[in-house]
Amino acid sequence: MSVIRWILVILMIIDSIALTALVLLQEGKTQGLGAIAGAAETYWGKNKGRSMEGRLVKITTVLAALFFLLAILLNLKVI
């Protein structure tokens, strides 16, 4: 295997572990019966993008995109 392929494999392993850990750290998306009555609309619900949970969602999205990119690159026959 070439050096570039080994680097991509190592990046894929690190990305997979990080992605798994971040998904496990996130809370569930279900809001229960409070969503029916509109009780879920709180300050934390409105500013979720600025909270730690919002950052976890953004980082998870980036790592998932990197995972798919690495998977495509590793399946190319050129490398």
Beta strands, then each sheet from edge to edge (+ up, - down):
end
